[in-house]
Amino acid sequence: MKTAITPTREQNFPEWYQQVIKHADLAESSPVRGCMVIKPWGYALWQNLQRQLDIKIEATGHENIYLPLFIPLSHMEKEAKHVEGFAKECAVVTHHRLEEMPDGHLKPAGELDEPLVIRPTSEAIIGEMFSKWVQSYRDLPILMNQWANIVRWEMRTRLFLRTTEFLWQEGHTAHACAQEAQEESLKMLEVYRWLAEEILAIPVIKGEKTKSETFPGADNTYTIEAMMQDGKALQAGTSHFLGQNFAKTFEIKYLDKDNKAHFAWTTSWGVSTRLIGALIMTHSDDDGLIIPPRIAHTHIVILPTVHKGDAENILAYCEKLAATLRTLKYHDQPIKVKIDTSDETTGTKAWHWVKKGVPVRIEVGPREVENNAVFVGYRHKPYKERTAVDQETFIDALTLQLDEMQNSIFERAKTFQTKNTITVDSQEAFYDFFKKQTGFVVAYFVEDEKIEKQLKDDLKVTTRCMPFAYKEKTGRCIFTGREDGKLTVFAKAY
């Protein structure tokens, strides 16, 4: 019976990642290069994430809309920096129908008057709409959000982390003043921090991107950065203060109380299905996927150990137990329970669900029925660490146990991040670290695009963010010697 994932994380992290996805049956590649089919187990994770984040976004006053998939090329051209940032990733539609050839093959026929870009993001189209919707100060603020698919023609793809088409959430807002728009950007970044840390159990660093890493067309980009188990960084969510750049481009103007015209201030912010990739790479082990309870769509799997003559009693016991568990709630959601009645051995079934990351496994055989007990294993603990517990005691402690599990998974990831983060005070120490290993390096740095390019060329290292926690600190830049450097996090990244 195959148990552990092969290869291990230490042997080959990229291949281990793919094997975790395969054994958990989360997704697979599609016939279209770089695209993925998200399978039910993986899509349920996304839906649970979407549901919880959507409630949070709605609570901040935003309304959901839907914007077109196609953007006229002329709209993209209006914002020069925006176009420059996305031009190499755009997929473009130039024809509107197919025509059958004499040999039976099809070819594009009707050429469009204007090419259409398949959205890489929606700032260009929302700018056009905001210009129609905003006339007076009474129309502001506009707080919009959409759940959609995005297409970016990536050269190197990896399931969930970087695909040609992916799912995401993107917010777009317009405001009467800069301060309100800035506050909006930071408010939504905190929502993303909540999602990452409190739901996905992924510790993150909140901060601001350097200018060279800022979203095309934005004044400021704010980010949450997470560390994966190979020591690389993953940008888990971003929020952008767009200033008046898009407002001026798309003529988003309003009249104030004195009937004077002003350009609005806008923001945008988003997270995507790469968060599923982040969850996999942050928590999973060599036995497969680990799902934190607050994002799990199945909290408990019950595995009947059926013997001849005992089947009816054991299955009845399991059904009654499942019914009782389903009356419980965990963080305002019903506990979700599955009974695996397949004819595989208990061991085979158990490993199947271990690889899929279900938080709690319950094995029930004649002994458990006789003693009104359960034989319990928790996914964040070693497979063999299972215990027999009185059923009533187990039920009474379940929600507390799930929270303990959630906190334990988070603290384990936090400890890993802390252990693999160092502070350096010289360029020599910086280069020495990244030539030998991965992790986060914190150092004083004065923004310089030439230096950032050199670090990419030499070490494949990028600036991740200037953490808010160190915002007031300045010191000697390890590259230039200037004394006005800001503490900055550097890492190799996905």
N, C-alpha and C positions, 0 to 999 in steps of 0.2 A: 504493500500500500504506500503510495507516494504521499509524503507529508510536507516537508519544508519546500519553499520556493527555491529553484535553481536558476541562475547562480545566486549567491548571497549578495548582500549590499556591498560588502568589502571586496568581493571578487570583481564585480562588474555592475556598478550602480545603474547605468542607463538600461542595461538589459534586465536587471532585477526589477526596475520600475515597470517595464513592459510586461514582465511575467506576473507581477502583482495585478495589473489590469486584466490580463488574460485569465488568471485563475479566479479572480473575483467576478469575472464576466461583466465588466463595466462598459467596455467599448471595443470596437475594432475598426481597422482601416476600411474605407469604402472604395469603390472602383474609381472614384475621382481622386487624383493625386492630392495628398495633403488633407483630405476631408475624412471625418470619422462618423461612424454609426454609433450613437450612444444607446446602449442596450438598457433594458428595463431597470436592472439593478443600479446602473450608473445614472440613468435619467431620474430615478426616484430620489437620489441624493441631490441632484440639481433642483428638482421640484421642491424638496424640503427646504433647501437653502433659499430658493426664490420666494417661497411662502413666508418665511420668517423675515427676510429682508424687505419684502413688499409691505408687510404690516408696519415695519419700522419706518420705512420711507413715507408711507401714508400718514403715520403719526406726526411726521415733521411738516405736514401741510401740503405735500406734493400730490398731484393727480396723474394718473396713467393715461398716456396717449399712444398712438401708433403712427410712425412716420414712414414714408415710402421707402422701399428697398432701392429704388433707382434715383440717382441724383444727376440732373443735367450737367454736362461737362462745364458749361459756362458758369454755373454756380460754384463749382470747385475752384475755378480760376480766379474768383473774386478775392480770395484771401491767399496772398502769395506764399507766406510762411507755411500755411496749412497745406497747400498743394505741394510745396517742396518736401514737407515731412512725409507725405503719404503717396507721392507720385509712383514710386517704384513698387508699391504694394497694391495698386488699384487694378481691379478687373473691370474691363470696359465692354459694354454691349454696343455693337455697331450695326446689327441687322435685326429685322423683326419677323422673319419667317424663313422656312426652309423650302427648297425646291428639289424635286426628284430628277436625277439625271437619267439618260437612256440606259446606263449600266446599272441602275437601281440605287446608286449612292445618292446621298443628300448633300446639298451645299447651301450656304446662306444665300438668301435672295434679296429681299427688300432692304436697301441701305437706309438707315435712319438719317433724318435731316441733321440731328445733333446726337453725338454719342452720349450714352448714359453710363455713368459710373455706378457700379454696385457698391452700396455704402461701405466705406471702411470705418466710418463714424458719421454722426449726423449733424455736426455743427453747421455745415453749409446749408442743409435744407431747413433746419430749425431757425436759422438766421432769417431766411426768407419769410417763414411763417410769423416769427416774432415781429417783423417789420409791418405785417398786416394787423396783428393783434394789439400792438402797442400804439396808442395815440395820445393818451393822457396819463398823468401821474396816478389817476384812479385805476388804471389797468395794471399797475405794478404793485407788488412783485408778481411775476408769472413763475410758477413752480411746477415743472413738468418732469415726468419720468416715462421711460418706455423699456419694455422687455423685447428684445429683438435678436436677429441673427446678423452677423457681420462677415464680410469677406475681405481678407487681406492676403495677397498672393505671396505667401511666405516661401522662401527658398528651402529652408530646412524645417521640417515639421516633426512634431511628436504629440501623441495623443494627449488631449486636454491642455497641454502646456502651450503649444503653438501649432494651430491648424489653419488651413486656408479659410474654412468657414467655422465660426464658433458662435456660441450663444452668450449674450450678456445683458446687463442692465446699464442704461445710460440716462443720466439726469441732465436737464437743461433748464436754466433759470435766467430771468432778467430782473434787474433791480434799478431803483432810482438813484442809488448812491454807491460809491466804492466800498464804504465800510460794510454796508449790508451784504454786498456780494462777497466780500472777503469772509465775513462771518458765516455765510452760507457754505463756502468752500470748506472751511474748517469744521463746520457742523457735520457735513456729510462724510468728511474724512473720519471723524469720530464714530459715525455709524459703521463705517467699514472696519474700524478698529474693534468695535463691539462684535461685529459678525465674525471676524477672524479669531479673536481671543475667546469670547464668551460662548460662541456657538461651535466653531470649528476647532477650538482649543489650540490655535496656532499663535504663538507669541510673535508680536510684530514691533517694529520701531517706526514711530511716526516722525515725519520730517519733511523738509522741502528739498526739491531737486535743484541741482545746479542749473545754470542757464543753458548749458549745452544738452542737458537731459530734460529740459522743459518741453511740455506738449507743444507741437507746432501751432503758433498763433496765440499762445497764452502768455500772460505776464508772469504768472507763478504756477508751478505744479507742486502739489503736496502728495505724499505717498505713504503707504505702509509697506515695510520691507520685512520679509520673513526669511529665516534660514532653513534650508533643507538639510537632510541628514548627510549629504555629501559635502556640506560646508558652503555650498553656493547659495546666493541670494535669489529670491523670487519676488518680483514686484506684485503684491497681492491686491492692490487697489490704488486708484489715483483720483484726485480731485483738482480741478483747474480753475484758477481765477483768470478769466479771459480779458479782464479790464474792459476797455471800450473798443478793442480791436475788431471783433466781429460786428459789434453794433455800428461802427463807422462803415464797415464794408457793406453791410446789408441794410443800412439806413434804419436802424432800430431807434426811433426817436420818440420822445414824449413831451407834451406841454406841461409845465409846472403850474402852480396855483396862480402865478403872475402871467400866465400865457406865454412863457418863454420856452423855446425848444432846447432840449438836451438829448445827448446820446445816452442810452441805457448802459448799465454795467452787467456783464453776463458771466455765467459759470457753466461748467460741465463736469461730470464725474461718472465713473463706471467701474464695475467689476465683471468678471467673466467666468466661463467654465474652467479657466486655468486654476480657479480655487479648488476644484476637485483634484487636479494634479498636485496642488500644494498640500492638500490633506493627505494624499497618498504618500508623498515624499517626506512629510513631516512625521507621520505617526507609524506607518506600516513597518513590519519586521520581516524576518526570513520565513515566517509562517504565512505571510500574506497581508491583506488589508486589515487595518484597525479603524473602526468608525467610532468617533466620540458619541456618547448617548444623545446629546442634544441635536445632532444632525441625522441620527439614525432613523431610517424608515421602517426597520424591523428591530425592536429592542431585544426580543427574546425568541430563541428557537427551542422548541421542546422536541426531544429525541426519544421516542418510545423504544425501549429494549424489549422486544416481544419474544416470548417463549411459547412453545406449543401449549395450548390450554389456558394461557394467561392473556392472550391477545385482547379479548373483550374487556376484561377488567382494567388492563393497562391503558388501553385507548380511551375508555370511559373516564379514567382518572385524569388523563392528559387533557381531554376536552373540558372537564370541569375546572381543572387548574387554569387552562387558557381563558375560559369564560370569566373567572374571578380576576385574573390579571388584567383583562381588557376593561374592567370597570375602574381601574386605577388611572390616574393622570400623572404625567411627568412634564413639568413646565407647561401646564395648561393644554397639553395634548394627550389623547388616550395612549396608554401603553399598547404597542403593536406586537402581537405574538403570532408566530407561525409554528404549526406542528408538522414535522417532517415524517410522513407516513410511507416514504419510499421503502422498497424491500432491500435496500443496502444494509450492511452491518452497521451497528452503532458507531464503531470507530471510523468507518468510511464517511458516514453522514456527518460526524463531528468535524472531521477535517475539511469537509466541503464547506461548512459554515464558518470554520475558523478562517479559511482563506477569503471568505466573503466579508469578514470583519464584524459579524453580528456581536453586539456587546455581551450578551448573556446566553449561555447554553445550559439547558436543563436536561439531564438524562433521567429517564423514568423506567425502572424495571420492577420486577416482583417485590424486591426488598423495599423500594420507595413506597409502593402501594401499601404494603403491609404496615410500614412505620409512619404513614402519612407524611412523607418527607420528599425532598428533591436532592439530586446530585448535581451540584452547580459548578460551572467553570466561567471565568470572566476573561474576555478577550485580551485585556491589557496585561494579564498575568500569564506565566508559562502554562502551556497546554496541560501538563500533568498536575498542575496545582488546582485540583478540584476537591470539593468537600460536600459531605452529606449534611443537610440542614433541615430542621423541622419546617414543614410547609408554611405554617402560620408565621413562624419567625422570619422566614424568607420574605413572605409577602409584606409583613409589617416594615421591614427594613429596606425594601426594594428601591424606593425613590431616593433614599439617603445613600444607598449603595451606588446608584447610578450617578449621583452627584459626586461621590467620592471618586468614582472612576473617571468622570469628566475632568475633575481637578487634578487627578494623578497624571492623566495623559498630558494636560497642559504643562504641569510642573516638570515633567520629564523633558518636554520639548524646550521649556525655558532654561532648564539646567544645561541642556546641550548647547543652546545658543550662547549662554554666558561662558561656558567652558571654552567655546571656540571663537570668542571675541577677545582681541587684545588691543592695547593702545601702544603706539610706537611714537618715538620722538625724533626719528631720523629717516632720511630717504634710504639709507643703506639697510636699516632694519625692515623697512617696508618691502623692499625688493627681495630681501633674504626670506621673508615670510612667504610671499606669494610664489617664489620659485620652488618652494618645498611643499606647500600645503594650501588648503583652502580654509575659509572662515571669514569673519568680519574683522577688518582693521580700522581702528578709530585713530585719526590723526588731525592735527591742525592743518588747514588748507586754505589758500587764497584762490578763489575760482580763476582758472586759466584753461581755456579750451585746448591750447597747444599741449599743455601738460596732460590733460585728460586723454587726448588722442595718443600721446606717447605711451601712457599707461596701458591703453587698449592694445597698441601695437606690440609692446614689450611683454606684457603679462596677461593680456585679456582681462584686465581689471577695469571696473568702472566705478564712478562715484554713485552710491546708492541714495544717500540723502544727507542733509544736515539736520540732525535730530533736534526736535523741539526741546527735549530735555536739557540740551547743552546750549540753547540759543544765546544766552547772555555771555558765554565764555569766549574769549579770544586768546590767541597765543601765536607762537612762532611757527609759520608754515614750514613743513619739513622739506618742501621743494624749492621755495624761493627765499626763505629766511625772513620774510616780512612778518611783522608782529601782529597784524590784523587778521590772521587766519581764523577760520571757524572750524570747530570740531565736526568732522565729516566721516561718514562710514563708507568704506571701500570694500568691494568684493568681486569675485567672479560671479557671473549671474546667468540665469536662464532667460 
